[in-house]
């Protein structure tokens, strides 16, 4: 079966499974991953080649744009302290500690390779968490923080990943250069997103009475913005986020309710299909990643992946509770120059939910599979298959382990709150 035929077949499965998931009360992402693995092991099923650049272009712009378009700018600003802590500080902390654990635990993993693995697994995927917790009564603040984190943490993870790959390729890591590049990537992405938002706002202010043209422009612009930013070697992720946030504010002023409803319905269908495709692709590719691993090493590598999953979860929990304490202290300190509103404070319940929602997803999968096959001198990229296998195993462990237990955690916390 050709790849395009398989995609159509998968989309049909996604629609059917989504209805089935509601019936059996199993979170949709979990069911899609499990079915993806099962389909991948069908003998006649050929491998679907995943080009990471195409994955980023097809999936990231619409998902980021949709999330940033729907997030409240006011709530985003209120929780910016926590969002930036999780999306920047926590990403680099996670990269570091996973690297330390991987270097001393996994055979043949040098420091550059260990930091590479850490960078791949540093960013969380709010798409999975929000899909799983939909309808469970999670607070608006918690959802805002999760969405806000996912809007920015991809950029932080991609910076760490690029430097780790460069180190494996033989380039020296220089901290001031890394810091400067991070600032340029974020600043450049912000500028591109701001300019493109102004251009789109100018266009929409003149065509907003034509629903088809307006919705078409809004569908196309995230992809155009992402491509322009990436071609200018700045962050396409940040550019699309700024575009979404800006157009969200603009749309409230001039869009009639009928246009908002038409746009919302179309985006809901697109995001539904993209989310489903992401999770089923994760499962489909597991069989082919297994091929490159010696049979006697499969269980040890799964064990390493399990330990890394626990380490990442503990780091996240510790950092979130430290953030909770810091916010409380700053709020109570009337002399502090930083002003924290009461709405920005974290309580025990949303701290636990934020910590447990740290699942890995499409970004980790895409950048792992996108590892170069060879070094500049033509020799194979060291331990490439091992790094990909462990990365995919961690993604699956977080989706299945944390994903299956997250609804239970939410319900338990809600019941305690009520009693």
C-alpha positions in Angstrom: 0.0 0.0 0.0 1.4 3.4 -1.0 2.1 6.0 1.8 -0.8 8.3 0.7 -3.2 5.4 0.7 -2.0 4.4 4.2 -2.6 8.0 5.4 -6.2 7.9 4.2 -6.7 4.5 5.8 -5.3 5.8 9.1 -7.6 8.9 9.0 -10.6 6.6 8.7 -9.3 4.5 11.7 -8.8 7.7 13.7 -12.5 8.7 13.2 -13.8 5.2 14.1 -11.5 4.8 17.1 -12.4 8.2 18.5 -16.0 7.2 18.8 -15.0 3.8 20.2 -12.7 5.5 22.8 -15.7 7.4 24.2 -17.7 4.2 24.5 -15.0 2.3 26.4 -13.9 5.3 28.4 -10.2 5.0 27.3 -8.3 8.2 26.6 -8.2 8.7 22.8 -4.4 9.2 22.6 -3.7 6.0 24.5 -6.0 3.9 22.3 -4.5 5.4 19.1 -1.0 4.6 20.2 -1.9 1.0 21.1 -3.7 0.5 17.8 -0.8 2.1 15.9 1.6 -0.4 17.4 -0.7 -3.3 16.6 -1.1 -2.1 12.9 2.7 -1.6 12.7 3.2 -5.3 13.4 1.0 -6.5 10.6 3.5 -8.3 8.3 2.3 -6.7 5.1 2.5 -3.2 6.6 5.4 -1.2 5.1 7.4 1.4 7.0 6.1 4.9 6.7 9.1 7.2 6.2 8.8 10.2 8.5 10.7 13.2 7.4 11.1 15.4 10.5 11.1 18.6 8.6 7.7 17.6 7.0 6.4 16.6 10.5 7.3 19.9 11.9 5.8 21.9 9.0 2.6 19.9 8.9 1.9 19.5 12.6 3.5 22.3 14.6 2.1 25.4 12.9 -1.6 24.5 13.1 -1.3 23.0 16.6 0.6 25.9 18.0 -1.5 28.5 16.2 -4.7 26.9 17.4 -3.5 26.8 21.0 -2.2 30.4 21.0 -5.3 31.7 19.2 -7.5 30.2 21.9 -5.5 31.0 25.0 -6.5 34.1 26.8 -3.7 36.8 26.5 -4.7 38.1 29.9 -4.5 34.6 31.6 -1.2 34.0 29.7 0.2 37.2 31.1 -1.0 36.4 34.6 0.7 33.0 34.6 3.8 34.0 32.5 6.1 33.5 35.5 5.1 29.8 35.9 4.9 29.3 32.1 8.4 30.6 31.5 9.8 28.6 34.4 8.4 25.4 32.9 9.1 26.2 29.3 12.6 27.5 29.6 14.2 26.7 33.0 12.7 23.3 33.4 13.6 22.3 29.8 17.3 22.9 30.4 17.2 21.3 33.9 15.5 18.2 32.4 18.1 18.1 29.6 21.0 18.2 32.2 19.7 15.6 34.6 18.6 13.1 31.9 22.1 13.5 30.4 23.7 12.8 33.8 21.6 9.7 34.4 22.0 8.5 30.8 25.8 8.9 30.7 26.4 6.9 33.9 23.7 4.3 33.2 23.6 3.4 29.5 26.6 1.7 27.9 28.5 3.6 25.2 26.7 6.9 25.8 29.2 9.7 25.8 28.5 13.1 27.3 27.5 14.7 23.9 25.1 11.7 23.2 23.7 11.9 26.8 22.9 15.6 26.3 21.4 14.8 23.0 19.1 12.3 24.6 18.2 14.8 27.3 17.4 17.5 24.7 15.1 15.1 22.8 13.1 14.2 25.9 13.1 17.7 27.6 9.9 19.1 26.1 6.5 18.0 27.2 3.4 17.7 25.0 0.3 19.5 26.2 -1.7 18.0 23.3 -1.7 14.6 25.0 -2.4 15.9 28.5 -5.3 18.2 27.4 -6.8 15.4 25.1 -6.7 13.0 28.0 -8.1 15.4 30.7 -10.8 16.8 28.5 -14.1 16.9 30.4 -12.5 16.0 33.8 -13.0 19.5 35.3 -9.4 20.7 35.3 -9.2 24.3 36.3 -8.8 27.0 33.6 -5.6 28.1 35.2 -4.0 24.6 34.9 -5.0 24.3 31.2 -3.6 27.8 30.5 -0.3 26.9 32.1 -0.1 23.6 30.2 -0.9 25.2 26.9 1.4 28.2 27.5 4.2 25.9 28.4 3.8 23.8 25.2 3.8 27.0 23.1 7.3 27.9 24.2 9.1 24.8 25.4 9.5 23.4 21.9 11.7 26.3 21.0 13.9 25.7 24.1 14.2 22.0 23.4 15.1 22.6 19.7 17.9 24.9 20.8 19.3 22.3 23.2 18.9 19.7 20.5 20.8 21.6 17.9 23.8 22.3 20.2 23.8 18.6 21.3 23.9 17.4 17.7 26.7 19.9 16.9 28.7 18.6 19.9 28.3 15.0 18.6 29.4 16.2 15.2 32.6 17.6 16.7 31.8 21.2 17.4 32.8 22.6 20.8 30.0 23.8 23.1 30.5 27.4 24.1 28.0 28.7 26.7 28.0 32.4 25.6 27.4 31.3 22.0 24.6 29.0 23.0 23.0 31.8 25.1 23.3 34.3 22.2 21.8 31.9 19.7 18.9 31.2 22.1 18.2 35.0 22.4 18.5 35.4 18.6 16.2 32.5 17.9 13.5 33.7 20.3 13.9 37.4 19.5 13.9 36.7 15.7 10.9 34.5 16.0 9.1 37.1 18.0 9.9 39.8 15.3 8.8 37.5 12.4 5.5 36.6 14.2 4.8 40.2 15.1 5.4 41.4 11.5 3.3 38.6 10.0 0.5 39.3 12.4 0.5 42.9 11.3 0.3 41.8 7.7 -2.5 39.3 8.4 -4.4 41.9 10.4 -4.1 44.4 7.5 -5.5 41.8 5.1 -8.2 40.6 7.3 -9.5 44.1 8.1 -10.2 44.5 4.4 -11.6 41.0 3.6 -13.3 39.9 6.8 -16.8 40.2 5.2 -15.8 37.4 2.9 -15.9 34.3 5.1 -14.2 31.9 2.7 -11.3 34.2 2.0 -10.8 35.2 5.7 -10.8 31.6 6.9 -8.4 30.6 4.1 -5.9 33.3 5.0 -6.1 32.2 8.7 -5.4 28.6 7.7 -2.5 29.4 5.4 -0.7 32.1 7.5 0.7 29.8 10.3 2.5 27.7 7.6 3.8 30.7 5.8 5.0 32.3 9.1 6.7 29.1 10.2 8.5 28.7 6.8 9.7 32.3 6.7 11.0 32.1 10.3 12.8 28.8 9.7 14.4 30.1 6.5 15.6 33.1 8.4 17.1 30.7 10.9 15.0 32.0 13.8 12.3 30.1 15.8 9.3 29.2 13.7 7.7 27.9 16.9 7.8 31.4 18.6 6.8 33.1 15.3 3.6 31.1 15.0 2.8 31.5 18.7 3.1 35.3 18.5 1.0 35.2 15.3 -1.8 33.3 17.1 -1.7 35.5 20.2 -1.8 38.7 18.1 -4.6 37.6 15.8 -6.7 36.3 18.7 -6.7 39.9 20.1 -7.4 41.4 16.7 -10.3 39.0 15.9 -12.2 39.9 19.0 -12.5 43.5 17.7 -13.7 43.0 14.1 -14.8 39.4 13.5 -18.6 38.8 13.5 -19.8 35.8 15.6 -20.8 33.8 12.5 -17.2 34.0 11.2 -15.8 33.0 14.5 -18.1 29.9 14.5 -17.2 28.9 11.0 -13.4 29.3 11.7 -13.8 27.4 15.0 -15.6 24.4 13.4 -13.0 24.1 10.7 -10.1 24.3 13.1 -11.6 21.8 15.5 -11.8 19.2 12.7 -8.2 19.9 11.5 -6.8 19.7 15.0 -8.8 16.5 15.8 -7.4 14.8 12.7 -3.8 16.0 13.3 -3.8 14.9 16.9 -5.1 11.5 15.9 -2.5 11.2 13.2 0.3 12.1 15.5 -0.5 9.5 18.1 -1.1 6.7 15.6 2.2 7.5 13.8 4.0 7.1 17.1 2.7 3.6 17.4 3.1 2.6 13.8 6.9 3.3 13.8 7.7 1.3 16.9 8.1 -2.0 15.0 10.8 -0.5 12.7 12.7 1.0 15.5 12.8 -2.4 17.2 14.5 -3.9 14.1 17.8 -2.0 14.9 18.0 -3.3 18.4 19.6 -6.6 19.5 17.0 -8.9 21.1 18.9 -9.3 24.3 19.2 -5.5 24.8 15.4 -4.7 24.3 14.5 -5.2 28.0 17.6 -3.4 29.4 16.8 -0.4 27.1 13.2 -0.4 28.1 14.5 -0.4 31.7 16.7 2.6 31.0 13.7 4.3 29.4 11.6 3.6 32.5 14.3 5.1 34.8 14.6 8.2 32.6 10.8 8.6 32.7 10.8 8.5 36.5 13.8 11.0 36.6 12.0 13.4 34.3 8.8 13.2 36.3 10.6 13.8 39.6 12.5 16.8 38.2 9.2 18.2 37.0 7.4 17.7 40.3 10.3 19.2 42.3 10.5 22.3 40.0 6.8 22.9 40.1 6.5 22.7 43.9 9.6 25.0 44.2 7.7 27.4 41.9 4.6 27.1 44.1 6.7 28.1 47.1 8.5 30.9 45.3 5.3 32.4 44.1 3.8 32.3 47.6 6.8 34.0 49.1 6.9 36.7 46.5 3.2 37.3 46.8 3.5 37.7 50.6 6.6 39.9 50.4 5.2 43.4 50.0 8.6 44.9 49.5 9.4 42.7 46.5 9.9 44.5 43.2 8.2 41.6 41.3 4.5 41.8 41.7 2.6 38.5 41.8 -1.2 38.5 41.6 -3.2 36.1 43.7 -4.5 34.5 40.5 -1.0 33.4 39.6 -0.5 31.4 42.8 -0.4 27.6 42.6 -2.3 25.3 45.0 -1.5 21.7 45.8 -4.0 20.2 43.4 -3.0 22.1 40.2 0.7 21.6 41.1 0.2 17.8 41.2 -1.8 17.9 37.9 0.8 20.1 36.2 3.5 17.7 37.3 1.7 14.5 36.3 0.8 16.1 32.9 4.4 16.1 31.7 4.0 13.6 28.9 6.3 13.5 25.9 4.9 13.4 22.4 5.3 14.5 18.8 8.3 16.9 19.2 10.4 14.3 20.9 9.5 11.7 18.3 10.2 13.9 15.3 13.6 15.2 16.5 14.7 11.7 17.5 13.8 10.2 14.1 15.4 13.2 12.5 18.9 12.4 13.9 21.5 12.5 11.1 22.4 9.0 9.9 26.1 9.8 9.4 28.7 12.1 10.8 30.5 14.7 8.5 33.3 12.2 7.8 30.8 9.6 6.6 30.9 7.3 9.6 27.5 6.2 11.1 26.0 8.5 13.8 27.0 6.8 17.1 24.3 4.9 19.0 21.6 6.5 16.7 19.2 3.5 16.9 19.7 3.2 20.7 18.8 6.9 21.2 15.8 6.7 19.0 14.6 3.5 20.7 14.9 4.9 24.2 13.3 8.2 23.1 10.3 6.4 21.6 10.1 4.1 24.6 9.9 7.1 27.0 7.2 8.7 24.8 5.2 5.5 25.0 5.8 5.1 28.7 4.7 8.6 29.5 1.6 8.4 27.2 0.5 5.0 28.6 1.7 5.2 32.2 1.0 8.9 33.0 -1.8 9.1 30.4 -3.8 6.2 31.9 -3.4 7.3 35.5 -3.9 11.1 34.9 -7.7 10.9 34.9 -7.6 8.9 38.1 -5.3 11.5 39.7 -7.6 14.4 38.6 -10.7 12.6 40.0 -9.0 11.8 43.3 -7.8 15.4 43.8 -11.3 16.7 42.8 -13.0 14.4 45.3 -10.7 15.4 48.1 -11.4 19.1 47.3 -15.1 18.5 47.5 -14.9 16.6 50.8 
